[in-house]
Amino acid sequence: MPNVASCSFQFMASSTSFLNGGLPLFPSQRLLALAQQLCCYKAPASSLDDNVEQIIQEVAGEVVQNPEKFRPKRAAVLICLFEGDAGDLRVILTKRALRMSTHSGEVSLPGGKAEEGDKDDGDTATREAKEEIGLDPSLVNVVTVLEPFLSKHLLRVVPVIGILHDRKAFKPKPNPAEVDAMFDAPLEMFIKDENRMAEEREMMGEKYLLHFFDYETEDNKYLIWGLTAGILIRAASVVYQRPPAFPEQSPKYEFLRDGNKITVTH
């Protein structure tokens, strides 16, 4: 475990730090230790930004005359963790409204596209979480970001890991225009080989696995798959510091998607 003195907590401008002797207050020693671990995490270098022109050309199956026009827009999602009643780490998820134009009815992490006023990816993720589920950014300590993923809609999606430090103060208010349901699931399930299936897909001549996780609450059953599943596999591996108990076999350039061909139109 990293020494507290060896790394400093950096909180995004949208989050409020509650300090005690220089350290944020957390409801348990476990969450404090997790924050110490994650604040020192450095995402591996990603080829996504350096090779975006090549990626778009290969996926589109054509030569893009103006690559800048098709440069992925920035987006961020919030992996909001908290300690459940049984002491397990849990992550907040939503089921997108059926009226949404993209990914309608699918399970996702709170998040969305960056806006002009956002200072950074943490700002984007926490702002979107407030808009979608009523999560006050002051209740979330952002501790790290993971490497970016590229969605099938050519969004450069940055997963932002935050810790909900005051669970009781969070009063969920799902936005009915965007969210049909909100629930939480144990983070560790995404590195366990349980209630999981995978389909082999091929992209740019390379085979990869698309993962599906079944999860059941008292009231509903959910299927977590595609980009969301891929991001959560990665997040759980980082948090628990071990690889998944199944072959991950991620696609090249981290195109974690549903297998439909991406097309670029002029």
N, C-alpha and C positions, 0 to 999 in steps of 0.2 A: 504494500500500500504506500503511495507517495507520502512523503513528509509534508505536513501542512506548510512548513516554511519554504518548501521547494517549489510551490506553485501558488499563485494568487488567484482568488476568486474574481472572475470578471462577470459582471451582471450587465445585461443589455439595458439600454436607456429606458426601455419600457417597463422594466422590472424594478421593484423597490427592494433594497437590501435592508434586512433587519439585523443590526450588528451587535455582537456581544464579544468584547475583547478582540475585535477585528474579524470575527467569523460570523456568518449568517446563522440565525436561529433555525433549527430544524426540530420537528417533533420527536425525533428518535436519533440515537447514535448511529443506527444503520444508515439513515438518510444522510447524515452528516458525512459518514465515511464514504458513501457513494458519491456525494458531491465532491469530496476531496479527490477521489479516483478519477471522476469524469472531467474535472476542470483541468487535469493534466493530460487528458487524451488529445492526441494530435491525429487528425484524419490523414490517412495515406494520400499521397499525391494522386490526383485524378487526371486521366488523359482527356476528360470530357471537354475542358476549356481549350486545351491546346489543339485538339483535333476536331473541333466542332464542324469545320468546313468539310473535312473528309467524311465524318460521320453522316452528315446530311446527304452528301452526294451518294454514299454507299447505300444508305437506307432508301433514298428516293429512287435509286436506280437510274440516275441521270446526272448530267453535269449542271450544277447550279451556277448560273451566270452572275448572280449577285448574292454571294453567301451572307453578306451582312444583313440582307433583308430577311433571311431565314434563321438568323442567330437566335438560339433559344431564349425565351423570356424567363426572367427569374421568378421563382416561387419558393415557398418554404412551408413545411408542415411541422406541427408541434407534437413531439412525443412527450406528453405530460405524465410523469410518473408520480405515484403516491403509494403509501403503505396501506394495504388493506387490513380488514379486521383480523385476518388470520396471520398477519405479519408478512404477507407476500407482496412483492412489487407488482403494481397494476398500472395499466396504461389506458387513457381515455380515448374512446373511439366513437365515431358517429356513423349512422346510416344516412346516406344522402337522400334528399327529397326526390320523389319520383318525377317531379316537374323540372328537375335540373336538366340542362341541355347536354351535359357530359357526365358519364359515370352515374347516371340516375339509379337510385336504389342500392348502390354499392356501399360497402363499408369503407370508411376512409379515416385518416387522421385529420384533425382540424388544421386548416391551412388554406393557402391560395396564392395568387400572384402578388408580386411586390408592387407597391404604389410609390409615387414620387416622394411622399413624406416619410417613408420608412428609412430609418438610419442604417439598418442591417438586417440580416436574415432573422435574427431573434425578434426584432421589431415586427417584421412581417408576420411571423408565426403567431406571436402573442396577440397582435391586432386582429388577425383572422379568427383566432380562438374566441376572442371577446365577441366578435360579430356573429359567430356561428352558434356558440353555446353559452355566452354570457360569462366567460371566465375572465375575471379581473386580472390584468397583467401584473398587478402588484402582489398577487398571491403566488406567482411563479418565479422561481429562481432559475434562469437559464444558465446551464453549466458547460455545455459544449455543443458543437455541431458535427455532423458526420459528413462524409464525402458526398458530393451531389449525385443525384440520379437523373436520368433523362427519360421523361415520360413519352408516351406514344403521340402526344400532342405537341412535342418539341418544347416542353417546359423543363427548365433546369431546376430541379427540386432539391432543396437543401433540407435534410432532416435536422431539426433543432431539439435537443433534449433539455427539458426543464423539469424541475421538481416542485410539486405542489406542497408548499410548506404549511399551509393552513387549510386542511381539508374541510373542516367544519364551516369555514367562512365562505366556501364556494357554494353558491346557490345556482344550480344550472338553470339556464333560460335558453333552451334551444330555439333558434330562429326557424320558424315553420317554412319559410321560403327556401331554406337551404338544407334543413335537417329534419328527418322524420323520427329519428330515435337517437339516444345517446346511451352508451353503456361502457363498462370497463372490463378488461380481460387481464389475466395474469401474463406478464411479459415473458416469463420463462417458457410458456407454451410454444413460443416461436423458435426454440432451439430443441424442443423435444419431438421425438418421432411418434406422436400420438395425435389422433383425430386429424391426420394430415394425408393428403394425396398430392401427387405431382404428375404433370403432363410434360412429355418431351416436345419441345418446339425447335424450330430451326430458323436462324436469322443470319444473313450474310454468309451462308455456308457453314455456320457453326451451330451445334446443337446446345440447347440449354434447357433447364427445368423451370416450369411455371408452377408455383406452389399454391396450394389451397388448404386452409385451416377451417375446420368446423368448430364453432363455439356456441354453447347453449347457456342461456340465463334461465331464470325462473319463468320468464314470460315468452321468450323468443329464441329462435335459432338464427345464427348468423354465419355467413361464409366470408372469410377474410382471404383475399387473394390478390394476385397481380402486383402492382407497384406498392400497395400498402403492406402486403405480406413480405415482399422483398426488403423493404425498409425496416420492418419490425424484426426480421431475421438478423439483419445487420446490427440493429440497436441492441437486441438481446445478447448477441455475441460479444459486443463491446461491454455491456453492463456486467454480464456474468463471466467475462474473460475466458470464454471457451467457445469452440466452434459448435455448430448445430450437430445433433446426433443423426444427421441424414446428409446425403450429398446435396450441397447447395447448387453447384453448377450454374453460376450466374452467367447471363449473356454478356457478350463483349460490350464494352462501354456502359455497362450497367443499364441497358434498356430493359428494365423490369416492367413488363407490360402484358397485354392480353394476347399477344401473338398476331394481331391484325397488322397488315402492312401499312407502314407510314408512307404517305405520299406528299410530295411538295408540289404545290400548284403555283403558277406564276400569276 
